[in-house]
Structure formats: structure tokens, C-alpha cells
Amino acid sequence: MVLQIGDGVSSFTMDDALLSIGFGKFQALVLCYAGMGWISEAMEMMLLSFVGPAVQLEWNLSPQQESFITSVVFAGMLLGAYSWGIISDIHGRRTGFLFTALVTSGAGFLSSFAPNYLSLLLSRFMVGIGLGGGPVLASWFLEFIPAPHRGKWMVIFSAFWTIGTIFEASIAWAIMPRFGWRWLLAFSSLPSFLLLLFYVVTPESPRYLCMKGQICDAMQVLEQMARANSKGMPLGMLISDNQEMELEEITDHSEATHLVEIENGTNGSSDKDTDTKNEGISALRRLLSQKLIRTTLLLWMVFFGNAFSYYGIVLLTSELSNGNRICAAKVTESNQTTNDNLYKDVLITSFAEIPGLILSAAIVDRIGRKLSMSSMLFVSCVVLIPLLFAQTEELTTALLFCARISISASFTIVYIYAPEIYPTSVRTSGIGIASSVGRIGGITCPLVAVGLVHGCHQSAAVLLFELVIFLSGIAVCLFPFETSGRNLSDSTPS
């Protein structure tokens, strides 16, 4: 849509420019770079299923000590997700994912040399801090995509996570029996080093530049995109989204209207930036303002539930891989047989994310974000019911396979929905804080999946997962509006 802003002077918005440029070679390169970061995070998270049991045997750890190896990673992600999101809203998306790659690659490689349990916990905590920046890459990629194609391409972006999980399970099966867990930690840090290698050629988000008032820089990136895609740019001057244009699209809920309001007289100029600490408090205050608090709290609940259930199902796969023999004291098989079952079951359930991606791609734009998420969560609840009682290994693996299909689809969709409900000025802060709340779910789920199952309380563990997933589905139903097909808002609500 081209507007007239003066005596015949035309203008266009960022969404107009992205629609004109389309999705082409430029966005494909951005997708590959952001996808490498997603592969890195998936590998660092999946290796916890293998490293924990191996370290427990080597260092004679208790079940609680084993669960802490996973929990400290999520504790670091909680801190990192909050920090990197705010830093990226203040200093740019590139700055955010640069430091996340530095921390993840460095700490991940050093953790392979950990001489004792405490040093391993510290290094994995630092890895978690780096991994907390994953949502920054998701937001960065999202801001290059035209509105009509966001759902499809964000699902494709999520496929890189699936690639990472399957790849990690495969290399664990190949490396762990021969070389041990240290080599797995070292090898899994390589994708983060690749992010550093190609960092110099990555562009800043033009939407972020426009929001900050750096119109010339935003135009340079858009022109670079247009040349790479062999497309033309709209004529006129680039401006921030107009309030009336946005409000015409959203009329069904008062909170939805507030989310796209534009602050009068605000152009995001650099002279209004304060230090990171004050901006972080300000971002949190805006997210919890009267106009956003409902959306923010519901999103926190959904992120918590998805993280708790997704990582819990991953850990349950290893803990329940022996079917009815769920108590460690009752296991009579050799270690080699147990390890083979672990690698096989984790690899099989990792492939569940492929149909999960296909399913989310098929429904996310067709029936909308809200209905897609809620239906997947409720289906997962139903699938897990038989695990309230001990089942055979084959049935346990099959049920966890189906549950992971649903949970991975829900997790994929929430990472599409979350960036769409916040304006550019607080987008990565909002997602980062929501993701950090999700990490609380990640911190607590090992205590359930490992601690309760090792204590022969499988029914209690599964029942808790059922409750969390069900409440998350209810929270999705209470979201105030649907975002499918709508343009992204650039300014914070007034």
C-alpha cells in the first residue's frame, strides 16, 4: 500500500517493501544462517539425554545429581533468554546472536574437558546462557519474511531443530560407545563456531533499523534484498507502519487493537536509548502493562508448558526405555544392551518431529495459530494417558513417539505466534522473557522425569505432565486474538 505524505510525495511501509521484494535468494541465506543456530541449540539440548546417564555411571552420581546436569542448562537459558532478548531490542539483532554464539561455542567446547562434576555443571550453565539467545535468531529471521508467508517459512525454520535432534541422536550412537561423552560434547559445539565464521556477512534486520529511526540503513538492506531476489522496490519514502492501516485489520478485540497502536511522536531515535538495565526494566514494565498483561501472562504459561512437556518427553524416552523395568535397581540387562536401547529409542522418537513439522505446516495457516496449538496440546494429553501405568517397551516408545509429534508441533507454532503478537520495539524482549519462563519448565522437568521415575513413581510423573499440558491448552484458548495473515507492528503500545 502506497501512501501520500505530503504534496504528492509517496511513501511505503516495511510490510509493503517485503511484499514487493518477496521471498527469494536473500531470505534463503538468512534462513540457512538462522537455521544453523537452531541446529546448534537442538544438538546441545538433545545431548543431555545421553551425557547424563553416561556421567552418572562414570562418576557414580545420584539421580538428583544427574538431573542437575540438565537443570543447570535450563537455569542458564533462563538468564540468557531474558538478557539477550533485551540486548537485541536495544543494540540490534546481530549483536544479540553474536554473543550467544561466542558463549555457546566456547563453553560447549570447554565442557568436554571438565575434570569433575562441579566444573561440568558450571560449563553447562554457561552453555545454557548462550543457548538462551535462540529466540533472537527466530525473531531476526521472521522480520525478513512477508506477512502472507510467515507461517510456512517459520515452520521450515523449525525444521532445522528437527535436523539437529536427529543428527545429535545419530552421532551419539556413533560416538558414545567408542569415544565417550567428552567427544560428543566437543563435536556438538561445532555448529556454534560456524555461526561465528559467517557472522561478518549477516545483515541487520531492516525492520529493527526502521523502528530505531535508521531509515537510510534500512533502505540499504531492503535494496540489497531486492537485488538478490531480482525484484523491484516500491517508490517513495520508507516510513513506520501507520496506525490507521493497522487498526483496519484488527477490530475484534480491544487488546488486539492496543497491541498495534503507535506512539505519537516516537521514531525510536538513538538519543532516547538508555543503559541496558533501565531498558530491561522498561521492557518488562511495558510487557506487563494493562494493555499487554493478559497476552504476556498467557504466553508465559504456554512457553512453560511446552518446554516442560517437550523436554520432559525427551527425558522420559531415556528413563522409560526399559518398559516395565523402570526402577534402576530392577534392571538386570547389561550396560551395553541398555545403551543400545537408549540410542535406539531416542533416535526413533526424534524422527517424530518430522510428522510434527508436516502437521504444523499443514494447519498453522489453514486453521490459525490458536486452534493449531490447543488441538496439539490436547491430543498430547490423550496420548500420554496409557503411560500412567507401566507398559511394554514397544508401546512406551510408540506412545512417546505420538506425544512428541503433538508437542513438537505445538512448540513450533508457539514460536511462530509469539513474535507476531508483540511490536518490533519489544519483540525480542517479549519472546526472550517468555522463553526464559519456559526454561523454568526445563529446569523442573528433569526432577520429574528423572527423579520420580527413578523413584518408581511413573504414574505421578506422567500425571504431572498431563496437568501441565492441559492447562497450557486452556491458556492458548484464552489468547485474545489470532495473528494469522496480519502484518507485524513496529511500535510499542502507548
Summary of the structure (lengths in Angstrom):
residues: 494
radius of gyration: 22.7
end to end distance: 24.4
largest distance: 84.5
contacts: 1867
relative contact order: 0.16
helix: 75%
strand: 2%
